[in-house]
Amino acid sequence: MIEEMVLQNTVKLKLLASIRIYLVVNISKVMRYRELVKEQRVKEPKPVEVDKEEEYEVEKILNKRKV
């Protein structure tokens, strides 16, 4: 949720305290939420079978963090 416009192209987000990210971001990183249409289906990836067990193949790791 957008808390306030900081500058012409920068917004401050209102998020839960448990979400630890920088709250001021460029407006290009913010998109309006759109609910799925009733008939619309989310495409789920098909599992890959390895040794007769279903597994999912990772295409790309986008980011990582230490906990």
GISUL-V391573 format. One record per backbone hydrogen bond with DSSP energy under -1.0 kcal/mol. NH is the residue of the N-H (numbers start at 1). CO is the residue of the C=O. E is the energy in kcal/mol with one decimal. If there is no record, write none. Layout:
<<NH,CO,E> <NH,CO,E>>
This chain:
<<3,12,-3.0> <4,12,-1.4> <6,10,-1.9> <7,10,-1.4> <11,25,-2.6> <12,4,-3.0> <13,23,-3.0> <14,1,-3.4> <19,16,-1.4> <21,19,-1.3> <25,11,-2.4> <27,9,-2.6> <29,26,-2.0> <30,27,-1.5> <40,37,-1.5> <48,55,-5.2> <50,53,-3.2> <53,50,-1.4> <55,48,-3.5>>
